[in-house]
Amino acid sequence: MDSYSMEMVVSKIRFVGALVFALITWCTYGQRATPPPLERTITISFDNETVDGALKKIGQQAGLTFSYSPSVVKIDRPINANFINKTVRQILDEMFKGQIHYKSRGDYVILTKAEGASNQQKVSGYVIDEATGDKLKNVSIYDPVSLASAITDDYGYFQIEVPNAKEVKLAVRKHNYTDTLVYVPSENGLIDIRLASKKLGIFADSVGHKMKRFWLTTKALTQRAIMFENIEDSIHRKFQFSFVPFVGTNHNMSGHVINDFSVNMIGGYSLGVNMIEFGGMFNTVRGNVRGAQFAGLFNAVGGEVEGYQAAGLFNAVRGKTHAVQTAGLINFSWAETETVGIAGLINFGYKDSHDVRVAGLSNINFGNQGGPHVAGLFNFTTKSSGPAQLAGLFNFAAANVKGAQVAGMLNFTAGDHEGAQVSGLVNFAGKRMKGAQVGVLNFATKFKGTQIGLFNISDSTDGVPIGLLSIVGRGYHAIEISADEVFYTNVSFRTGVRKFYNILTAGIQPHTLSEDVNVWTFGYGVGTSPRLSNKFYLNIDVTANQIVADGNIDALNLLNKLYVGGEWRVSKNFGLAAGCTVNALVQETSYEGYPDIFPNLKPDIIEEHTYDNDRIMKMWFGAKVGLRFF
């Protein structure tokens, strides 16, 4: 190839590269969305203009339409004002002095009468960079007294609802900006909050912090992620109550509060606990626990624990553990432990352990073990063991062992077995099994006792299998076709025994099949069915179903259902079922793409509550009828 041809090739490559760069730039910066109506900036003047005329001029210049009633807005009132580079929101605030409430829908701005006095005060405004005048997004604003909080939007605007008080102060936090405390004026109206940047902090910011902010940004920052980025304060409270994490007395500030006493109806999240904490299902703490924790399912702690932990399933601690731990399944410790750990399945320690570890299945430790191990299956350590290791089948050590080793990993018997099979992986009984099986997978031909595992399989059982999925050849398994007030076509599969069975369920609204969007649901649950007579049984089921529109799962849309009903066995292979339900629908209020799940029949909502963590719950009574095939 001669030099002229080479130059032509290089020239073409440069042209293509420039074209690609221009396309990327256009896609990135040329397709920015139009600001919402209230955030559109205009310059306009009014000289003895009526309110009606002023609104028309604002609408023409900003490209929007106002909707209001003359009985609410005094349209003949004269307006004399000049506005230079002001948002529509700021202009309306100045015109109406807080007497009118406004909200936008598409390119429409709806004006309504402002609400009367209440025990809550709404504070709104903008947060602005003191040096540049730019409005700042993702700024955290919170009330240090009530812990109500808000985040500024992409246009620097915020609105927060705080209790009425003679003096209201708001804490304002933004990464790389000076912490600010603002006194809220008593009169209504927008407030401007100016923040000073920490220039030295910006230049000295570490690569790690930059990567952290980049990662959070690319993952679409949630309010709580922004709070953790902006706020480093630790707040102390003597008592807190929550329903679920961030729905309680500490609101979205839960992750920054250390509580003396903590009560979580279902579960909770906090920075720390000083005295005692109770959780109906779980407790999660990102800092330290000094005291006691009790949970129906699990305790999870990101810092250290000193005291006592008890949980139905597991305790997990990332920092050092100086406590007694009791769990139905697992105790997990990432750092050193100086504790007695008692678990139904496993005690796991990543670093050194200096005391007794007791487990129904196994003890696993990757550091030195300075005390006896006692386990139903096996003991594992990568370094020297303490005085003794006791387990069901085998012990494994990568370094020296000092003491006895008795452990287990797999239980297998081809004949009859009476007693207990406990393993980390598989329990297998080829003939009759009497006692208990605990493991990931449990298998028995004829079983009498209790099976606890992720998967339980048997031909027949005189007991209760408890797990994610239990299959009993001569047990209770039924396919149900049913209808309720939300989904007129549902299919579910029940498997296990009548004392305790698993439910896999799915449903669809048939009337939407001819339209553009299909609404369907899928879920899981558990239930029990005690016998009332020869052909009648009682059913008590608890299920949770995600509602999906046209195959897209974009947000939380969870329908939780408690069903109490009856089953009539018409024949050996066929039955009828009917009963009542209590329903609780939990959704994210910020997501606008939810389908209408009540197109024809809308039940009476008995309870509706909006939580500060962008969640709404609606409750109603319903009913279900179905056909069952056994």
BELCOR-V717994 format. One line per field, one symbol per residue. phi: phi as a letter, one per 30 degrees, with the letter a starting at -180 (. if undefined). burial: I if it has 9 or more other C-alpha atoms within 8 Angstrom, else O. A space follows every 10 residues. Layout:
BEGIN
phi->???
burial->???
END
This chain:
BEGIN
phi->.ddddddddd dddddddddd ddddddddcc cdddededcd cbbabbbhdd eddddddddd dcibbcbace dccddcddbb abbchcdedd dddddchidb cbbcbicccc cbdddddbdb cccblbcbdd dciddcchcc bbcdddidba bdddcicbbb cbddadbccc cbbaeibddb ccddddddkd ccccccdcdd dddcdddddd ddddddddch ededddeddd ccdcccbdbb bbdbeicadc hddedccccd bbbcdcabba dabcbabbbe babbbdcccc kbbbbdcacb bdccbbkbbb bdcacbbdcd bbadcbbdbb cbbdcdbbac cbbdbbccbd cdbbadbbbd cbcbbccdcc adcbbdcbcb bcbdcdeabb adbbcbbdbd bbkdbbaabb cbbccdbbkb cbbdbbcbbd bdbbkbbbad bcbadcbbkb cbadbbbada bbabdbadbb bbecccbbcc cbbbdccdbb bbbcbkbdda bcbcbaaacd ddddcdcccb bbabababbd dcadbcbcbb bbbbbdcbch icccadbccc bccbabbcdd bdcbacbaac bccbccbcdd cccddddbdc bcddddabbc cdcibbbbba cbbbbacbbc
burial->OOOOOIOOOO OOOOOOOOOO OOOOIIOOOO OOOOOIIIII IIIOOIOOII IOOIIIOIII OIOIIIOIOO OOIOOOOOII OOIOOIIIOI IOIOOOIIOI IOOIOOIIII IIIOOOOOOI IOIIIIIIII OOOOIIIIII IIIIOIIIII IIIOIIIIII IIOIOOOIII IIIIOIIIIO OIOIOOOOII IOIOIIIIOO OOOOOOOOOI OOOOOIOOOO IOOOIIIIII IOOOOOIOOI IIIIIIIIII IIIIIIIIII IIIIIIIIII IIIIIIIIII IIIIIIIIII IIIIIIIIII IIIIIIIIII IIIIIIIIII IIIIIIIIII IIIIIIIIII IIIIIIIIII IIIIIIIIII IIIIIIIIII IIIIIIIIII IIIIIIIIII IIIIIOIOOO IIIOIIIIII IOIOOIIOOO IIIIIIIIII IIIIIIIIII IIIIIIIIII IIIIIIIIII IOOIIIIOII IIOOIIIIII IIIIIIIIII IIIIIIIIII IIIIIIIIIO OIIOOOOIII IIIIIIIIII OOOOIIIIII IIIIIIIIIO OOOOOIIIII IIIIIIIIIO OOOIIIIIII IIIIIIIIOO OOOOOOOOOO OOOOIOOIOO OIOIIIIIII IIIIIIIIII
END
